[in-house]
Amino acid sequence: MRTIEINGKNFDSLNGFYDEIEKHLIEGDCPWGRNLDSLQELVSCCFNYTDNLKKDVSQIIWNDFEKSKHELVDKKGSKSLIEILEDILTNNRNIKFEKK
């Protein structure tokens, strides 16, 4: 099992968030397309597209979440980008999500 740490100091846009996530992608047939649908699929598969369950992500820690909350304010429908990202990252019950 792995822990992913997202550092909010490293980005201030959705593209920057994607750059931060890419640091944690591993081998396998990963469908990463740098969009919200691809992120949803990554989370649903515990960031692991191999048969090795030891590579599953069991925890995501988002450091400097408050900074990101103030910067990722673009709206997609009725939700802000930060709300959508938080929804996606908390959608897999096998992954603990922690904001710091």
Jmol script that loads the backbone (N, CA, C; Angstrom):
load data "model"
ATOM      1  N   MET A   1       0.841  -1.185   0.000  1.00  0.00           N
ATOM      2  CA  MET A   1       0.000   0.000   0.000  1.00  0.00           C
ATOM      3  C   MET A   1       0.887   1.250   0.000  1.00  0.00           C
ATOM      4  N   ARG A   2       0.415   2.243  -0.692  1.00  0.00           N
ATOM      5  CA  ARG A   2       1.202   3.470  -0.835  1.00  0.00           C
ATOM      6  C   ARG A   2       0.408   4.666  -0.328  1.00  0.00           C
ATOM      7  N   THR A   3       1.143   5.709   0.017  1.00  0.00           N
ATOM      8  CA  THR A   3       0.556   6.997   0.362  1.00  0.00           C
ATOM      9  C   THR A   3       1.001   8.006  -0.684  1.00  0.00           C
ATOM     10  N   ILE A   4       0.054   8.791  -1.160  1.00  0.00           N
ATOM     11  CA  ILE A   4       0.341   9.890  -2.077  1.00  0.00           C
ATOM     12  C   ILE A   4       0.243  11.185  -1.287  1.00  0.00           C
ATOM     13  N   GLU A   5       1.239  12.046  -1.448  1.00  0.00           N
ATOM     14  CA  GLU A   5       1.170  13.377  -0.853  1.00  0.00           C
ATOM     15  C   GLU A   5       1.104  14.403  -1.964  1.00  0.00           C
ATOM     16  N   ILE A   6       0.055  15.194  -1.934  1.00  0.00           N
ATOM     17  CA  ILE A   6      -0.143  16.298  -2.875  1.00  0.00           C
ATOM     18  C   ILE A   6       0.283  17.559  -2.140  1.00  0.00           C
ATOM     19  N   ASN A   7       1.155  18.343  -2.741  1.00  0.00           N
ATOM     20  CA  ASN A   7       1.632  19.560  -2.099  1.00  0.00           C
ATOM     21  C   ASN A   7       1.015  20.773  -2.779  1.00  0.00           C
ATOM     22  N   GLY A   8       0.072  21.404  -2.081  1.00  0.00           N
ATOM     23  CA  GLY A   8      -0.611  22.573  -2.622  1.00  0.00           C
ATOM     24  C   GLY A   8       0.303  23.743  -2.910  1.00  0.00           C
ATOM     25  N   LYS A   9       1.493  23.768  -2.321  1.00  0.00           N
ATOM     26  CA  LYS A   9       2.456  24.839  -2.605  1.00  0.00           C
ATOM     27  C   LYS A   9       3.008  24.742  -4.017  1.00  0.00           C
ATOM     28  N   ASN A  10       2.886  23.572  -4.628  1.00  0.00           N
ATOM     29  CA  ASN A  10       3.494  23.332  -5.937  1.00  0.00           C
ATOM     30  C   ASN A  10       2.613  23.725  -7.117  1.00  0.00           C
ATOM     31  N   PHE A  11       1.374  24.177  -6.871  1.00  0.00           N
ATOM     32  CA  PHE A  11       0.494  24.498  -7.998  1.00  0.00           C
ATOM     33  C   PHE A  11      -0.567  25.506  -7.585  1.00  0.00           C
ATOM     34  N   ASP A  12      -1.142  26.162  -8.608  1.00  0.00           N
ATOM     35  CA  ASP A  12      -2.235  27.110  -8.381  1.00  0.00           C
ATOM     36  C   ASP A  12      -3.278  27.040  -9.494  1.00  0.00           C
ATOM     37  N   SER A  13      -3.249  25.920 -10.235  1.00  0.00           N
ATOM     38  CA  SER A  13      -4.187  25.726 -11.346  1.00  0.00           C
ATOM     39  C   SER A  13      -4.469  24.235 -11.495  1.00  0.00           C
ATOM     40  N   LEU A  14      -5.470  23.913 -12.284  1.00  0.00           N
ATOM     41  CA  LEU A  14      -5.797  22.518 -12.538  1.00  0.00           C
ATOM     42  C   LEU A  14      -4.642  21.807 -13.242  1.00  0.00           C
ATOM     43  N   ASN A  15      -4.017  22.465 -14.202  1.00  0.00           N
ATOM     44  CA  ASN A  15      -2.871  21.858 -14.885  1.00  0.00           C
ATOM     45  C   ASN A  15      -1.732  21.589 -13.911  1.00  0.00           C
ATOM     46  N   GLY A  16      -1.506  22.496 -12.981  1.00  0.00           N
ATOM     47  CA  GLY A  16      -0.490  22.283 -11.955  1.00  0.00           C
ATOM     48  C   GLY A  16      -0.849  21.117 -11.054  1.00  0.00           C
ATOM     49  N   PHE A  17      -2.135  20.971 -10.729  1.00  0.00           N
ATOM     50  CA  PHE A  17      -2.594  19.829  -9.943  1.00  0.00           C
ATOM     51  C   PHE A  17      -2.298  18.531 -10.695  1.00  0.00           C
ATOM     52  N   TYR A  18      -2.597  18.514 -12.003  1.00  0.00           N
ATOM     53  CA  TYR A  18      -2.318  17.326 -12.811  1.00  0.00           C
ATOM     54  C   TYR A  18      -0.819  17.007 -12.797  1.00  0.00           C
ATOM     55  N   ASP A  19       0.030  18.034 -12.896  1.00  0.00           N
ATOM     56  CA  ASP A  19       1.479  17.822 -12.821  1.00  0.00           C
ATOM     57  C   ASP A  19       1.849  17.167 -11.492  1.00  0.00           C
ATOM     58  N   GLU A  20       1.221  17.604 -10.415  1.00  0.00           N
ATOM     59  CA  GLU A  20       1.491  17.060  -9.085  1.00  0.00           C
ATOM     60  C   GLU A  20       1.050  15.594  -9.008  1.00  0.00           C
ATOM     61  N   ILE A  21      -0.093  15.270  -9.568  1.00  0.00           N
ATOM     62  CA  ILE A  21      -0.596  13.896  -9.564  1.00  0.00           C
ATOM     63  C   ILE A  21       0.303  12.981 -10.402  1.00  0.00           C
ATOM     64  N   GLU A  22       0.797  13.481 -11.522  1.00  0.00           N
ATOM     65  CA  GLU A  22       1.620  12.669 -12.419  1.00  0.00           C
ATOM     66  C   GLU A  22       2.860  12.119 -11.728  1.00  0.00           C
ATOM     67  N   LYS A  23       3.332  12.795 -10.700  1.00  0.00           N
ATOM     68  CA  LYS A  23       4.508  12.327  -9.962  1.00  0.00           C
ATOM     69  C   LYS A  23       4.249  10.965  -9.321  1.00  0.00           C
ATOM     70  N   HIS A  24       2.976  10.621  -9.127  1.00  0.00           N
ATOM     71  CA  HIS A  24       2.613   9.413  -8.390  1.00  0.00           C
ATOM     72  C   HIS A  24       2.084   8.295  -9.275  1.00  0.00           C
ATOM     73  N   LEU A  25       2.065   8.495 -10.577  1.00  0.00           N
ATOM     74  CA  LEU A  25       1.595   7.444 -11.476  1.00  0.00           C
ATOM     75  C   LEU A  25       2.680   6.400 -11.635  1.00  0.00           C
ATOM     76  N   ILE A  26       2.262   5.151 -11.725  1.00  0.00           N
ATOM     77  CA  ILE A  26       3.219   4.056 -11.827  1.00  0.00           C
ATOM     78  C   ILE A  26       2.962   3.264 -13.091  1.00  0.00           C
ATOM     79  N   GLU A  27       3.755   2.218 -13.271  1.00  0.00           N
ATOM     80  CA  GLU A  27       3.643   1.412 -14.487  1.00  0.00           C
ATOM     81  C   GLU A  27       2.268   0.771 -14.605  1.00  0.00           C
ATOM     82  N   GLY A  28       2.027   0.205 -15.737  1.00  0.00           N
ATOM     83  CA  GLY A  28       0.740  -0.406 -16.027  1.00  0.00           C
ATOM     84  C   GLY A  28       0.061   0.366 -17.144  1.00  0.00           C
ATOM     85  N   ASP A  29      -1.064  -0.124 -17.576  1.00  0.00           N
ATOM     86  CA  ASP A  29      -1.792   0.504 -18.670  1.00  0.00           C
ATOM     87  C   ASP A  29      -2.667   1.613 -18.115  1.00  0.00           C
ATOM     88  N   CYS A  30      -2.023   2.688 -17.722  1.00  0.00           N
ATOM     89  CA  CYS A  30      -2.696   3.817 -17.069  1.00  0.00           C
ATOM     90  C   CYS A  30      -3.399   4.693 -18.108  1.00  0.00           C
ATOM     91  N   PRO A  31      -4.690   4.948 -17.933  1.00  0.00           N
ATOM     92  CA  PRO A  31      -5.453   5.713 -18.923  1.00  0.00           C
ATOM     93  C   PRO A  31      -5.360   7.226 -18.722  1.00  0.00           C
ATOM     94  N   TRP A  32      -4.318   7.709 -18.119  1.00  0.00           N
ATOM     95  CA  TRP A  32      -4.216   9.106 -17.723  1.00  0.00           C
ATOM     96  C   TRP A  32      -4.330  10.037 -18.926  1.00  0.00           C
ATOM     97  N   GLY A  33      -5.339  10.909 -18.882  1.00  0.00           N
ATOM     98  CA  GLY A  33      -5.566  11.851 -19.961  1.00  0.00           C
ATOM     99  C   GLY A  33      -5.585  13.294 -19.496  1.00  0.00           C
ATOM    100  N   ARG A  34      -5.116  13.559 -18.270  1.00  0.00           N
ATOM    101  CA  ARG A  34      -5.054  14.911 -17.705  1.00  0.00           C
ATOM    102  C   ARG A  34      -6.426  15.589 -17.768  1.00  0.00           C
ATOM    103  N   ASN A  35      -7.444  14.878 -17.294  1.00  0.00           N
ATOM    104  CA  ASN A  35      -8.775  15.465 -17.186  1.00  0.00           C
ATOM    105  C   ASN A  35      -9.475  14.838 -15.985  1.00  0.00           C
ATOM    106  N   LEU A  36     -10.611  15.395 -15.618  1.00  0.00           N
ATOM    107  CA  LEU A  36     -11.321  14.950 -14.418  1.00  0.00           C
ATOM    108  C   LEU A  36     -11.824  13.515 -14.537  1.00  0.00           C
ATOM    109  N   ASP A  37     -12.251  13.109 -15.726  1.00  0.00           N
ATOM    110  CA  ASP A  37     -12.700  11.726 -15.920  1.00  0.00           C
ATOM    111  C   ASP A  37     -11.546  10.744 -15.705  1.00  0.00           C
ATOM    112  N   SER A  38     -10.372  11.068 -16.234  1.00  0.00           N
ATOM    113  CA  SER A  38      -9.203  10.210 -16.033  1.00  0.00           C
ATOM    114  C   SER A  38      -8.810  10.155 -14.566  1.00  0.00           C
ATOM    115  N   LEU A  39      -8.890  11.298 -13.879  1.00  0.00           N
ATOM    116  CA  LEU A  39      -8.586  11.317 -12.452  1.00  0.00           C
ATOM    117  C   LEU A  39      -9.540  10.408 -11.692  1.00  0.00           C
ATOM    118  N   GLN A  40     -10.815  10.461 -12.049  1.00  0.00           N
ATOM    119  CA  GLN A  40     -11.815   9.597 -11.413  1.00  0.00           C
ATOM    120  C   GLN A  40     -11.462   8.129 -11.609  1.00  0.00           C
ATOM    121  N   GLU A  41     -11.039   7.775 -12.809  1.00  0.00           N
ATOM    122  CA  GLU A  41     -10.669   6.391 -13.079  1.00  0.00           C
ATOM    123  C   GLU A  41      -9.424   5.989 -12.295  1.00  0.00           C
ATOM    124  N   LEU A  42      -8.437   6.885 -12.216  1.00  0.00           N
ATOM    125  CA  LEU A  42      -7.235   6.596 -11.424  1.00  0.00           C
ATOM    126  C   LEU A  42      -7.590   6.304  -9.973  1.00  0.00           C
ATOM    127  N   VAL A  43      -8.442   7.136  -9.403  1.00  0.00           N
ATOM    128  CA  VAL A  43      -8.830   6.962  -7.997  1.00  0.00           C
ATOM    129  C   VAL A  43      -9.602   5.661  -7.821  1.00  0.00           C
ATOM    130  N   SER A  44     -10.493   5.359  -8.747  1.00  0.00           N
ATOM    131  CA  SER A  44     -11.290   4.137  -8.612  1.00  0.00           C
ATOM    132  C   SER A  44     -10.419   2.881  -8.665  1.00  0.00           C
ATOM    133  N   CYS A  45      -9.259   2.971  -9.318  1.00  0.00           N
ATOM    134  CA  CYS A  45      -8.329   1.844  -9.415  1.00  0.00           C
ATOM    135  C   CYS A  45      -7.177   1.960  -8.421  1.00  0.00           C
ATOM    136  N   CYS A  46      -7.311   2.820  -7.428  1.00  0.00           N
ATOM    137  CA  CYS A  46      -6.279   3.014  -6.391  1.00  0.00           C
ATOM    138  C   CYS A  46      -4.927   3.395  -6.992  1.00  0.00           C
ATOM    139  N   PHE A  47      -4.943   4.119  -8.126  1.00  0.00           N
ATOM    140  CA  PHE A  47      -3.729   4.572  -8.808  1.00  0.00           C
ATOM    141  C   PHE A  47      -2.836   3.397  -9.212  1.00  0.00           C
ATOM    142  N   ASN A  48      -3.419   2.234  -9.432  1.00  0.00           N
ATOM    143  CA  ASN A  48      -2.635   1.040  -9.715  1.00  0.00           C
ATOM    144  C   ASN A  48      -3.240   0.283 -10.892  1.00  0.00           C
ATOM    145  N   TYR A  49      -2.480   0.190 -11.957  1.00  0.00           N
ATOM    146  CA  TYR A  49      -2.918  -0.568 -13.125  1.00  0.00           C
ATOM    147  C   TYR A  49      -2.012  -1.773 -13.336  1.00  0.00           C
ATOM    148  N   THR A  50      -1.637  -2.409 -12.226  1.00  0.00           N
ATOM    149  CA  THR A  50      -0.851  -3.637 -12.273  1.00  0.00           C
ATOM    150  C   THR A  50      -1.586  -4.686 -11.435  1.00  0.00           C
ATOM    151  N   ASP A  51      -1.063  -5.895 -11.422  1.00  0.00           N
ATOM    152  CA  ASP A  51      -1.628  -6.957 -10.586  1.00  0.00           C
ATOM    153  C   ASP A  51      -1.035  -6.953  -9.183  1.00  0.00           C
ATOM    154  N   ASN A  52      -0.080  -6.082  -8.923  1.00  0.00           N
ATOM    155  CA  ASN A  52       0.595  -6.017  -7.635  1.00  0.00           C
ATOM    156  C   ASN A  52      -0.194  -5.110  -6.687  1.00  0.00           C
ATOM    157  N   LEU A  53      -0.947  -5.716  -5.791  1.00  0.00           N
ATOM    158  CA  LEU A  53      -1.793  -4.950  -4.869  1.00  0.00           C
ATOM    159  C   LEU A  53      -0.990  -4.107  -3.892  1.00  0.00           C
ATOM    160  N   LYS A  54       0.294  -4.394  -3.724  1.00  0.00           N
ATOM    161  CA  LYS A  54       1.146  -3.586  -2.850  1.00  0.00           C
ATOM    162  C   LYS A  54       1.334  -2.180  -3.407  1.00  0.00           C
ATOM    163  N   LYS A  55       1.044  -2.006  -4.676  1.00  0.00           N
ATOM    164  CA  LYS A  55       1.186  -0.689  -5.305  1.00  0.00           C
ATOM    165  C   LYS A  55      -0.098   0.131  -5.231  1.00  0.00           C
ATOM    166  N   ASP A  56      -1.162  -0.443  -4.672  1.00  0.00           N
ATOM    167  CA  ASP A  56      -2.403   0.314  -4.476  1.00  0.00           C
ATOM    168  C   ASP A  56      -2.158   1.491  -3.544  1.00  0.00           C
ATOM    169  N   VAL A  57      -2.807   2.582  -3.819  1.00  0.00           N
ATOM    170  CA  VAL A  57      -2.769   3.737  -2.918  1.00  0.00           C
ATOM    171  C   VAL A  57      -3.839   3.544  -1.855  1.00  0.00           C
ATOM    172  N   SER A  58      -3.452   3.689  -0.599  1.00  0.00           N
ATOM    173  CA  SER A  58      -4.398   3.542   0.505  1.00  0.00           C
ATOM    174  C   SER A  58      -4.659   4.866   1.209  1.00  0.00           C
ATOM    175  N   GLN A  59      -3.835   5.878   0.913  1.00  0.00           N
ATOM    176  CA  GLN A  59      -4.011   7.174   1.562  1.00  0.00           C
ATOM    177  C   GLN A  59      -3.534   8.281   0.631  1.00  0.00           C
ATOM    178  N   ILE A  60      -4.315   9.371   0.611  1.00  0.00           N
ATOM    179  CA  ILE A  60      -3.926  10.585  -0.093  1.00  0.00           C
ATOM    180  C   ILE A  60      -3.899  11.699   0.935  1.00  0.00           C
ATOM    181  N   ILE A  61      -2.769  12.369   1.043  1.00  0.00           N
ATOM    182  CA  ILE A  61      -2.624  13.514   1.939  1.00  0.00           C
ATOM    183  C   ILE A  61      -2.429  14.744   1.062  1.00  0.00           C
ATOM    184  N   TRP A  62      -3.287  15.727   1.244  1.00  0.00           N
ATOM    185  CA  TRP A  62      -3.177  16.982   0.488  1.00  0.00           C
ATOM    186  C   TRP A  62      -2.666  18.046   1.448  1.00  0.00           C
ATOM    187  N   ASN A  63      -1.360  18.334   1.345  1.00  0.00           N
ATOM    188  CA  ASN A  63      -0.746  19.377   2.163  1.00  0.00           C
ATOM    189  C   ASN A  63      -1.075  20.749   1.585  1.00  0.00           C
ATOM    190  N   ASP A  64      -1.215  21.735   2.453  1.00  0.00           N
ATOM    191  CA  ASP A  64      -1.567  23.100   2.057  1.00  0.00           C
ATOM    192  C   ASP A  64      -2.882  23.134   1.280  1.00  0.00           C
ATOM    193  N   PHE A  65      -3.841  22.356   1.767  1.00  0.00           N
ATOM    194  CA  PHE A  65      -5.160  22.294   1.132  1.00  0.00           C
ATOM    195  C   PHE A  65      -5.836  23.668   1.138  1.00  0.00           C
ATOM    196  N   GLU A  66      -5.688  24.412   2.218  1.00  0.00           N
ATOM    197  CA  GLU A  66      -6.337  25.734   2.309  1.00  0.00           C
ATOM    198  C   GLU A  66      -5.846  26.665   1.212  1.00  0.00           C
ATOM    199  N   LYS A  67      -4.558  26.612   0.892  1.00  0.00           N
ATOM    200  CA  LYS A  67      -4.020  27.419  -0.213  1.00  0.00           C
ATOM    201  C   LYS A  67      -4.731  27.034  -1.506  1.00  0.00           C
ATOM    202  N   SER A  68      -4.831  25.740  -1.747  1.00  0.00           N
ATOM    203  CA  SER A  68      -5.494  25.263  -2.962  1.00  0.00           C
ATOM    204  C   SER A  68      -6.964  25.662  -2.974  1.00  0.00           C
ATOM    205  N   LYS A  69      -7.587  25.614  -1.818  1.00  0.00           N
ATOM    206  CA  LYS A  69      -9.005  25.965  -1.717  1.00  0.00           C
ATOM    207  C   LYS A  69      -9.252  27.410  -2.154  1.00  0.00           C
ATOM    208  N   HIS A  70      -8.298  28.280  -1.872  1.00  0.00           N
ATOM    209  CA  HIS A  70      -8.439  29.693  -2.252  1.00  0.00           C
ATOM    210  C   HIS A  70      -8.038  29.961  -3.695  1.00  0.00           C
ATOM    211  N   GLU A  71      -7.303  29.042  -4.297  1.00  0.00           N
ATOM    212  CA  GLU A  71      -6.817  29.265  -5.663  1.00  0.00           C
ATOM    213  C   GLU A  71      -7.600  28.497  -6.726  1.00  0.00           C
ATOM    214  N   LEU A  72      -8.137  27.345  -6.390  1.00  0.00           N
ATOM    215  CA  LEU A  72      -8.859  26.523  -7.369  1.00  0.00           C
ATOM    216  C   LEU A  72     -10.353  26.804  -7.251  1.00  0.00           C
ATOM    217  N   VAL A  73     -10.731  28.001  -7.631  1.00  0.00           N
ATOM    218  CA  VAL A  73     -12.104  28.478  -7.419  1.00  0.00           C
ATOM    219  C   VAL A  73     -12.955  28.481  -8.687  1.00  0.00           C
ATOM    220  N   ASP A  74     -12.364  28.111  -9.828  1.00  0.00           N
ATOM    221  CA  ASP A  74     -13.149  28.058 -11.062  1.00  0.00           C
ATOM    222  C   ASP A  74     -14.369  27.170 -10.861  1.00  0.00           C
ATOM    223  N   LYS A  75     -15.455  27.527 -11.502  1.00  0.00           N
ATOM    224  CA  LYS A  75     -16.702  26.765 -11.384  1.00  0.00           C
ATOM    225  C   LYS A  75     -16.866  25.821 -12.568  1.00  0.00           C
ATOM    226  N   LYS A  76     -17.336  24.645 -12.266  1.00  0.00           N
ATOM    227  CA  LYS A  76     -17.757  23.657 -13.269  1.00  0.00           C
ATOM    228  C   LYS A  76     -19.187  23.315 -12.896  1.00  0.00           C
ATOM    229  N   GLY A  77     -20.125  23.967 -13.519  1.00  0.00           N
ATOM    230  CA  GLY A  77     -21.522  23.808 -13.109  1.00  0.00           C
ATOM    231  C   GLY A  77     -21.745  24.524 -11.787  1.00  0.00           C
ATOM    232  N   SER A  78     -22.336  23.828 -10.832  1.00  0.00           N
ATOM    233  CA  SER A  78     -22.649  24.461  -9.549  1.00  0.00           C
ATOM    234  C   SER A  78     -21.535  24.280  -8.512  1.00  0.00           C
ATOM    235  N   LYS A  79     -20.490  23.540  -8.855  1.00  0.00           N
ATOM    236  CA  LYS A  79     -19.414  23.268  -7.909  1.00  0.00           C
ATOM    237  C   LYS A  79     -18.121  23.950  -8.335  1.00  0.00           C
ATOM    238  N   SER A  80     -17.325  24.298  -7.322  1.00  0.00           N
ATOM    239  CA  SER A  80     -15.999  24.832  -7.617  1.00  0.00           C
ATOM    240  C   SER A  80     -15.058  23.674  -7.939  1.00  0.00           C
ATOM    241  N   LEU A  81     -13.968  23.992  -8.578  1.00  0.00           N
ATOM    242  CA  LEU A  81     -12.982  22.989  -8.957  1.00  0.00           C
ATOM    243  C   LEU A  81     -12.458  22.236  -7.731  1.00  0.00           C
ATOM    244  N   ILE A  82     -12.203  22.936  -6.653  1.00  0.00           N
ATOM    245  CA  ILE A  82     -11.697  22.272  -5.452  1.00  0.00           C
ATOM    246  C   ILE A  82     -12.733  21.291  -4.898  1.00  0.00           C
ATOM    247  N   GLU A  83     -14.005  21.632  -4.974  1.00  0.00           N
ATOM    248  CA  GLU A  83     -15.058  20.719  -4.516  1.00  0.00           C
ATOM    249  C   GLU A  83     -15.106  19.455  -5.382  1.00  0.00           C
ATOM    250  N   ILE A  84     -14.954  19.633  -6.681  1.00  0.00           N
ATOM    251  CA  ILE A  84     -14.957  18.492  -7.595  1.00  0.00           C
ATOM    252  C   ILE A  84     -13.767  17.589  -7.329  1.00  0.00           C
ATOM    253  N   LEU A  85     -12.583  18.186  -7.162  1.00  0.00           N
ATOM    254  CA  LEU A  85     -11.393  17.390  -6.883  1.00  0.00           C
ATOM    255  C   LEU A  85     -11.540  16.636  -5.564  1.00  0.00           C
ATOM    256  N   GLU A  86     -12.068  17.308  -4.560  1.00  0.00           N
ATOM    257  CA  GLU A  86     -12.275  16.657  -3.270  1.00  0.00           C
ATOM    258  C   GLU A  86     -13.277  15.503  -3.397  1.00  0.00           C
ATOM    259  N   ASP A  87     -14.345  15.708  -4.147  1.00  0.00           N
ATOM    260  CA  ASP A  87     -15.328  14.634  -4.381  1.00  0.00           C
ATOM    261  C   ASP A  87     -14.667  13.426  -5.034  1.00  0.00           C
ATOM    262  N   ILE A  88     -13.849  13.677  -6.038  1.00  0.00           N
ATOM    263  CA  ILE A  88     -13.183  12.581  -6.746  1.00  0.00           C
ATOM    264  C   ILE A  88     -12.229  11.843  -5.812  1.00  0.00           C
ATOM    265  N   LEU A  89     -11.435  12.584  -5.058  1.00  0.00           N
ATOM    266  CA  LEU A  89     -10.424  11.963  -4.208  1.00  0.00           C
ATOM    267  C   LEU A  89     -11.009  11.231  -3.011  1.00  0.00           C
ATOM    268  N   THR A  90     -12.255  11.504  -2.676  1.00  0.00           N
ATOM    269  CA  THR A  90     -12.904  10.811  -1.554  1.00  0.00           C
ATOM    270  C   THR A  90     -13.878   9.739  -2.031  1.00  0.00           C
ATOM    271  N   ASN A  91     -13.928   9.499  -3.321  1.00  0.00           N
ATOM    272  CA  ASN A  91     -14.919   8.594  -3.896  1.00  0.00           C
ATOM    273  C   ASN A  91     -14.588   7.109  -3.708  1.00  0.00           C
ATOM    274  N   ASN A  92     -13.333   6.779  -3.431  1.00  0.00           N
ATOM    275  CA  ASN A  92     -12.934   5.383  -3.256  1.00  0.00           C
ATOM    276  C   ASN A  92     -12.820   5.096  -1.761  1.00  0.00           C
ATOM    277  N   ARG A  93     -13.659   4.212  -1.261  1.00  0.00           N
ATOM    278  CA  ARG A  93     -13.675   3.895   0.181  1.00  0.00           C
ATOM    279  C   ARG A  93     -12.401   3.228   0.660  1.00  0.00           C
ATOM    280  N   ASN A  94     -11.598   2.713  -0.265  1.00  0.00           N
ATOM    281  CA  ASN A  94     -10.343   2.063   0.106  1.00  0.00           C
ATOM    282  C   ASN A  94      -9.189   3.045   0.257  1.00  0.00           C
ATOM    283  N   ILE A  95      -9.452   4.315  -0.058  1.00  0.00           N
ATOM    284  CA  ILE A  95      -8.424   5.343   0.051  1.00  0.00           C
ATOM    285  C   ILE A  95      -8.854   6.368   1.093  1.00  0.00           C
ATOM    286  N   LYS A  96      -8.012   6.541   2.095  1.00  0.00           N
ATOM    287  CA  LYS A  96      -8.254   7.559   3.104  1.00  0.00           C
ATOM    288  C   LYS A  96      -7.755   8.890   2.568  1.00  0.00           C
ATOM    289  N   PHE A  97      -8.592   9.931   2.657  1.00  0.00           N
ATOM    290  CA  PHE A  97      -8.220  11.262   2.172  1.00  0.00           C
ATOM    291  C   PHE A  97      -8.060  12.198   3.357  1.00  0.00           C
ATOM    292  N   GLU A  98      -6.929  12.866   3.415  1.00  0.00           N
ATOM    293  CA  GLU A  98      -6.647  13.750   4.536  1.00  0.00           C
ATOM    294  C   GLU A  98      -6.184  15.115   4.016  1.00  0.00           C
ATOM    295  N   LYS A  99      -6.791  16.166   4.556  1.00  0.00           N
ATOM    296  CA  LYS A  99      -6.414  17.533   4.196  1.00  0.00           C
ATOM    297  C   LYS A  99      -5.579  18.107   5.316  1.00  0.00           C
ATOM    298  N   LYS A 100      -4.435  18.686   4.967  1.00  0.00           N
ATOM    299  CA  LYS A 100      -3.561  19.317   5.965  1.00  0.00           C
ATOM    300  C   LYS A 100      -3.296  20.749   5.592  1.00  0.00           C
TER     301      LYS A 100
END
end "model"
wireframe off; spacefill off
backbone 0.3
color backbone group
